[in-house]
Amino acid sequence: MKKFIIIILIFLLILLGVLFYFYIDLSKQKQVEEASIIVEPQTIKDYIEKSNSKYISEKNNTIYVEFNKDLFEENGEDNKDYFYGIIDDLKQFFPMKSFYLVDEEKDIEIRVEYSLSTNGYIIKINNVENFYDTISGKKYTDVDKMTITKNSSIYIENPYLNKLLLGTMYFDSIEEELGEGTPLEDGYISYLDGKIKIRLAPTKAVRNIIFSKDYDEQVVEGITPDMSLRQIKNVKGDNSFGSLDEKYLGYKEEDYYVFFYEDEISIYTYAYKYEKDMKEIIEEYLQTKDLGRFVTRLSKRCPTYDKIEYNEETQDAYMLYSNRGLEVNIKNNDSTGIKLYTNFYLTDDMRQYVKDGLIDIDSKTDLLDKTERERRNNKQ
């Protein structure tokens, strides 16, 4: 009997151990299941935070946020799925109503406008409908990387150039010394039996002055007419434009560009003088789309242009400011014909106009270098 009781006690202890094991195991499973339960977002704030963005505040139908992503990645890849996912999540809170998402830090405004006629939503990002079909991701990201070409150490050592610089590049400062000139078919005027050629702006400022190989006085410090391009590169160091293979070397200084060739030296002056005026005039045109006023104001307030053409009937305009980095090639009053090059003095506002698809950029090209290359190609 005693033995039987001992067996029963052992059995009960084993049974309690097994039950306790299963109890612990079930508790762990319950904890895992509870931990795996995802709490569904309930509010606008919940959905914003679900996207890893920061909820700031709400005012009427406008939601202020700090998005986790920009409209494009640095490589130009779009984040359409990210933003449209947030929009789709929030539509339930605005049945048959418009709502807006604003990120003031990233300059992003998303307008989700309800349309009664289609019983659906029209999405505008930075006031552009079909944003991702319209805006180039590459240009959107490239405009933030655009920088003006660094200056080199090039010093002018020439009596004509020195007087021009002192006279703010107006031709009358050297006109008497040069004597009578001969107009050429390409728009230049030849002086000193072809040793110097000059092209003037409408304001009578010297836009470009070219010294031929026959000009025997010094033009640039340390450079003589008989030096080869390789020797010039060894003396002046790294060039900003061209190469030995391209048979020209271009340098940019604080007040001028200098281009060396085997047969001539070409010099342009520039200064960031009219940039504020240009910005204001471009901004007004983007608002009013008055092309005639745009052309008139720009040509009067910024008179150092290379070329201007305007057709009121077709609403076409061409304006070239090579030393300012601005080219206007507008067709049918389309503002995207305004193109900024790397030598344009970019402000944050102008960068934003590019991002909004209102104007265009060439993020790799200096317009003055491009203009000079075209001059040489036309000469050959």
C-alpha positions as CSV (number, residue, x, y, z in Angstrom):
1,M,0.0,0.0,0.0
2,K,2.8,2.4,0.9
3,K,4.5,1.6,-2.3
4,F,1.3,2.3,-4.3
5,I,1.0,5.7,-2.6
6,I,4.6,6.6,-3.6
7,I,3.9,5.6,-7.2
8,I,0.8,7.8,-7.2
9,L,2.7,10.8,-5.8
10,I,5.4,10.4,-8.4
11,F,2.8,10.2,-11.1
12,L,1.1,13.4,-9.8
13,L,4.5,15.2,-9.7
14,I,5.2,14.2,-13.3
15,L,1.7,15.3,-14.3
16,L,2.2,18.7,-12.6
17,G,5.5,19.1,-14.3
18,V,4.0,18.4,-17.8
19,L,1.1,20.7,-17.1
20,F,3.4,23.5,-15.9
21,Y,5.6,23.1,-19.1
22,F,2.5,23.4,-21.3
23,Y,1.3,26.4,-19.4
24,I,4.7,28.2,-19.8
25,D,4.7,27.2,-23.5
26,L,1.2,28.5,-24.1
27,S,2.1,31.8,-22.3
28,K,5.0,32.3,-24.5
29,Q,2.9,31.7,-27.6
30,K,0.3,34.1,-26.4
31,Q,3.0,36.8,-25.8
32,V,4.4,36.2,-29.3
33,E,0.9,36.4,-30.8
34,E,0.1,39.6,-28.9
35,A,3.4,41.1,-30.0
36,S,2.8,40.3,-33.6
37,I,-0.6,42.0,-33.7
38,I,-0.3,45.2,-35.7
39,V,-2.3,48.1,-34.4
40,E,-4.0,49.6,-37.4
41,P,-3.6,53.4,-37.8
42,Q,-6.8,55.3,-36.7
43,T,-6.0,59.0,-37.3
44,I,-4.3,61.2,-39.8
45,K,-1.4,61.5,-37.5
46,D,-1.1,57.7,-37.4
47,Y,-1.0,57.4,-41.1
48,I,1.6,60.2,-41.5
49,E,3.8,58.4,-38.9
50,K,3.2,55.1,-40.6
51,S,5.1,56.5,-43.6
52,N,8.0,57.4,-41.2
53,S,7.2,61.1,-41.8
54,K,6.7,63.6,-39.0
55,Y,3.2,65.0,-38.3
56,I,3.3,68.8,-37.5
57,S,-0.2,70.1,-37.3
58,E,-3.6,70.5,-39.1
59,K,-5.5,73.6,-40.1
60,N,-8.8,73.1,-41.8
61,N,-8.0,70.7,-44.7
62,T,-4.3,71.4,-44.7
63,I,-1.9,69.0,-43.0
64,Y,1.6,70.2,-42.2
65,V,4.3,67.4,-42.3
66,E,8.0,66.7,-42.6
67,F,8.2,64.0,-45.2
68,N,10.7,61.2,-44.8
69,K,11.7,61.5,-48.4
70,D,12.1,64.2,-51.1
71,L,10.2,64.0,-54.4
72,F,13.2,62.4,-56.0
73,E,16.2,60.5,-54.8
74,E,19.7,62.0,-55.5
75,N,20.1,59.7,-58.5
76,G,16.9,61.1,-60.0
77,E,14.7,58.1,-59.2
78,D,11.2,59.2,-58.3
79,N,9.4,58.6,-55.0
80,K,5.9,58.5,-56.6
81,D,4.8,55.3,-54.8
82,Y,5.8,56.8,-51.4
83,F,3.8,60.0,-51.9
84,Y,0.8,58.4,-53.6
85,G,0.7,55.8,-50.8
86,I,0.3,58.6,-48.2
87,I,-2.4,60.3,-50.4
88,D,-4.4,57.1,-50.8
89,D,-4.2,56.5,-47.0
90,L,-5.6,59.9,-46.2
91,K,-8.4,60.0,-48.8
92,Q,-10.7,58.2,-46.3
93,F,-10.6,61.2,-44.0
94,F,-11.8,63.6,-46.8
95,P,-14.7,61.9,-48.6
96,M,-15.6,64.1,-51.6
97,K,-13.4,66.9,-50.2
98,S,-10.1,68.4,-51.2
99,F,-7.1,68.3,-48.9
100,Y,-3.5,69.5,-48.9
101,L,-0.1,68.3,-47.6
102,V,2.6,70.8,-47.0
103,D,6.2,70.3,-46.1
104,E,7.7,73.8,-45.6
105,E,11.2,72.5,-45.1
106,K,11.4,70.7,-48.4
107,D,9.2,73.2,-50.3
108,I,6.6,70.5,-51.2
109,E,2.9,71.2,-51.5
110,I,0.6,68.4,-52.5
111,R,-2.9,69.5,-53.5
112,V,-5.4,66.6,-53.6
113,E,-8.4,68.3,-55.2
114,Y,-11.8,66.6,-55.4
115,S,-13.6,66.9,-58.7
116,L,-17.4,66.7,-58.8
117,S,-17.4,66.1,-62.6
118,T,-15.2,63.0,-62.3
119,N,-16.1,62.0,-58.8
120,G,-12.4,61.6,-58.2
121,Y,-9.3,63.4,-57.1
122,I,-6.8,65.5,-59.1
123,I,-3.3,65.4,-57.6
124,K,-1.1,68.5,-58.1
125,I,2.5,68.5,-56.7
126,N,3.9,72.0,-56.4
127,N,1.0,73.1,-58.6
128,V,1.9,70.6,-61.4
129,E,-0.7,68.1,-62.4
130,N,0.8,64.7,-63.4
131,F,4.0,65.8,-61.7
132,Y,6.0,62.6,-62.2
133,D,5.1,62.5,-65.9
134,T,6.1,66.1,-66.4
135,I,9.1,66.8,-64.2
136,S,12.5,65.4,-65.0
137,G,14.0,63.7,-61.9
138,K,17.5,64.2,-63.2
139,K,17.0,68.0,-63.6
140,Y,15.2,68.2,-60.3
141,T,18.2,66.8,-58.5
142,D,20.9,68.2,-60.8
143,V,19.8,71.8,-60.1
144,D,20.9,71.5,-56.5
145,K,24.3,70.3,-57.6
146,M,24.9,73.1,-60.1
147,T,27.9,75.3,-59.2
148,I,29.6,78.1,-61.0
149,T,33.0,77.3,-62.5
150,K,35.9,78.1,-60.1
151,N,38.2,80.9,-61.0
152,S,41.8,80.4,-62.2
153,S,44.8,82.6,-61.7
154,I,45.0,84.5,-65.0
155,Y,46.3,88.1,-65.0
156,I,45.7,90.5,-67.9
157,E,48.9,92.3,-69.1
158,N,47.8,94.4,-72.0
159,P,47.3,98.2,-72.4
160,Y,44.0,97.8,-74.3
161,L,42.5,95.3,-71.9
162,N,43.6,97.2,-68.9
163,K,42.0,100.4,-70.2
164,L,38.8,98.5,-71.1
165,L,38.6,97.1,-67.6
166,L,39.1,100.5,-66.1
167,G,36.4,101.9,-68.5
168,T,33.9,99.1,-67.5
169,M,34.5,97.6,-71.0
170,Y,33.1,100.5,-73.0
171,F,34.8,100.7,-76.4
172,D,35.3,104.5,-76.3
173,S,38.0,103.9,-73.7
174,I,40.3,102.5,-76.5
175,E,38.7,103.8,-79.7
176,E,41.2,106.5,-80.5
177,E,44.2,104.3,-79.9
178,L,42.9,101.6,-82.2
179,G,42.1,103.9,-85.0
180,E,39.8,103.1,-88.0
181,G,38.3,99.6,-88.0
182,T,37.0,97.4,-90.8
183,P,33.6,95.8,-90.3
184,L,33.6,92.0,-91.0
185,E,30.7,89.8,-92.2
186,D,30.6,87.9,-88.9
187,G,29.7,91.0,-86.9
188,Y,33.3,91.7,-85.7
189,I,35.3,94.8,-86.5
190,S,39.0,94.3,-87.4
191,Y,41.7,96.7,-86.2
192,L,45.5,97.0,-86.6
193,D,45.5,95.0,-89.9
194,G,43.6,92.1,-88.4
195,K,45.7,91.7,-85.3
196,I,42.7,92.6,-83.1
197,K,39.0,91.8,-83.7
198,I,36.2,93.2,-81.5
199,R,32.5,92.5,-81.2
200,L,30.4,95.1,-79.5
201,A,27.1,94.8,-77.5
202,P,24.2,97.2,-78.3
203,T,25.5,99.4,-75.4
204,K,28.8,99.7,-77.2
205,A,30.5,97.6,-74.5
206,V,33.1,95.2,-75.8
207,R,31.6,91.7,-75.6
208,N,34.6,89.8,-77.1
209,I,38.1,90.9,-78.1
210,I,40.4,88.5,-80.1
211,F,44.1,88.9,-80.5
212,S,45.7,87.1,-83.4
213,K,49.0,85.2,-83.3
214,D,50.5,88.2,-85.2
215,Y,49.8,90.5,-82.3
216,D,53.3,90.8,-80.8
217,E,52.6,92.4,-77.4
218,Q,51.8,90.5,-74.3
219,V,48.1,89.8,-73.6
220,V,48.2,87.6,-70.5
221,E,51.0,87.6,-67.9
222,G,53.5,84.9,-68.6
223,I,52.2,84.0,-72.0
224,T,53.9,85.0,-75.3
225,P,52.5,84.7,-78.8
226,D,55.0,81.9,-79.8
227,M,54.0,79.6,-76.9
228,S,52.2,76.3,-77.7
229,L,49.1,75.1,-75.9
230,R,51.1,72.5,-74.0
231,Q,53.5,75.2,-72.8
232,I,50.5,77.5,-71.8
233,K,49.0,74.6,-69.8
234,N,52.3,74.0,-68.1
235,V,52.5,77.7,-67.1
236,K,48.9,78.3,-66.2
237,G,47.9,74.9,-64.7
238,D,44.6,73.2,-64.9
239,N,42.1,74.7,-67.4
240,S,38.4,75.0,-66.9
241,F,37.4,74.3,-70.5
242,G,38.8,72.5,-73.5
243,S,41.8,70.3,-73.6
244,L,45.0,69.7,-75.7
245,D,43.0,67.1,-77.8
246,E,40.3,69.7,-78.4
247,K,43.0,72.2,-79.4
248,Y,41.9,75.0,-77.0
249,L,42.3,75.8,-73.3
250,G,39.8,78.0,-71.5
251,Y,40.3,79.8,-68.1
252,K,37.9,81.8,-66.0
253,E,39.0,84.7,-63.8
254,E,37.1,87.1,-61.6
255,D,36.2,89.5,-64.5
256,Y,36.8,87.6,-67.7
257,Y,37.2,84.3,-69.6
258,V,40.3,83.7,-71.6
259,F,40.5,81.1,-74.4
260,F,43.8,80.1,-75.9
261,Y,44.3,78.6,-79.4
262,E,47.3,78.0,-81.5
263,D,46.4,81.0,-83.7
264,E,44.6,83.4,-81.3
265,I,43.5,84.5,-77.8
266,S,39.8,85.2,-77.3
267,I,38.7,87.1,-74.2
268,Y,35.2,87.8,-72.8
269,T,34.3,89.9,-69.9
270,Y,31.5,89.2,-67.4
271,A,30.2,90.3,-64.1
272,Y,27.3,89.3,-61.9
273,K,25.6,92.7,-62.3
274,Y,22.1,92.2,-63.6
275,E,21.2,89.0,-61.8
276,K,18.6,90.6,-59.4
277,D,16.9,92.3,-62.4
278,M,16.9,89.1,-64.4
279,K,15.4,87.2,-61.5
280,E,12.6,89.8,-61.0
281,I,11.8,89.9,-64.7
282,I,11.7,86.1,-65.1
283,E,9.4,85.8,-62.0
284,E,7.0,88.4,-63.4
285,Y,6.8,86.6,-66.7
286,L,6.1,83.3,-65.0
287,Q,3.2,84.9,-63.2
288,T,1.8,87.0,-66.1
289,K,3.0,85.1,-69.2
290,D,3.2,88.5,-71.0
291,L,6.0,87.6,-73.4
292,G,6.2,91.0,-75.0
293,R,6.7,92.8,-71.7
294,F,9.3,90.1,-70.7
295,V,11.4,90.8,-73.8
296,T,11.1,94.5,-73.5
297,R,12.0,94.7,-69.8
298,L,14.9,92.2,-70.1
299,S,16.5,94.0,-73.1
300,K,16.2,97.4,-71.4
301,R,17.3,96.6,-67.9
302,C,19.9,94.0,-69.0
303,P,21.3,95.4,-72.2
304,T,24.5,93.4,-72.5
305,Y,22.9,90.6,-74.6
306,D,24.3,88.8,-77.6
307,K,21.1,88.5,-79.6
308,I,17.4,89.2,-79.3
309,E,14.5,88.2,-81.6
310,Y,10.8,88.4,-80.9
311,N,7.7,87.4,-82.9
312,E,4.6,88.8,-81.3
313,E,2.2,86.9,-83.7
314,T,3.7,83.4,-82.9
315,Q,4.7,84.3,-79.4
316,D,8.3,83.2,-80.0
317,A,11.3,84.8,-78.5
318,Y,15.1,84.2,-78.6
319,M,17.5,86.0,-76.3
320,L,21.1,85.1,-75.6
321,Y,23.1,86.3,-72.6
322,S,26.2,84.1,-73.0
323,N,28.2,85.8,-70.2
324,R,25.3,85.6,-67.8
325,G,24.4,82.0,-68.5
326,L,20.9,82.7,-69.7
327,E,19.3,81.5,-73.0
328,V,15.7,82.2,-73.8
329,N,14.3,80.1,-76.7
330,I,10.5,80.4,-76.1
331,K,8.1,78.8,-78.6
332,N,4.4,79.5,-78.4
333,N,4.9,81.3,-75.0
334,D,6.1,78.2,-73.3
335,S,8.3,79.3,-70.3
336,T,10.3,76.1,-70.4
337,G,12.2,77.7,-73.2
338,I,14.1,79.7,-70.5
339,K,17.3,77.8,-69.9
340,L,19.9,78.4,-67.2
341,Y,23.5,77.3,-67.6
342,T,26.2,76.7,-65.1
343,N,27.5,80.3,-65.3
344,F,24.1,81.7,-64.3
345,Y,24.0,83.0,-60.7
346,L,21.4,80.6,-59.2
347,T,19.2,81.6,-56.2
348,D,17.0,79.3,-54.2
349,D,13.9,80.7,-56.0
350,M,15.4,80.0,-59.4
351,R,16.3,76.5,-58.4
352,Q,12.7,76.0,-57.3
353,Y,11.3,77.2,-60.6
354,V,13.4,74.4,-62.3
355,K,12.1,71.8,-59.8
356,D,8.5,73.0,-60.5
357,G,9.1,72.5,-64.3
358,L,8.6,76.1,-65.1
359,I,12.1,76.7,-66.6
360,D,14.9,74.5,-67.8
361,I,18.6,74.0,-67.1
362,D,21.7,72.6,-68.6
363,S,23.6,71.4,-65.6
364,K,26.8,70.5,-67.4
365,T,27.5,73.4,-69.8
366,D,28.9,76.9,-69.3
367,L,27.0,79.0,-71.9
368,L,30.0,81.3,-72.6
369,D,32.2,78.3,-73.3
370,K,29.4,76.9,-75.6
371,T,29.1,80.3,-77.4
372,E,32.9,80.5,-77.9
373,R,33.0,76.9,-79.3
374,E,30.3,77.8,-81.8
375,R,32.2,80.9,-82.8
376,R,35.3,78.8,-83.6
377,N,33.3,76.1,-85.4
378,N,31.7,78.8,-87.6
379,K,35.2,80.2,-88.3
380,Q,36.7,76.9,-89.5
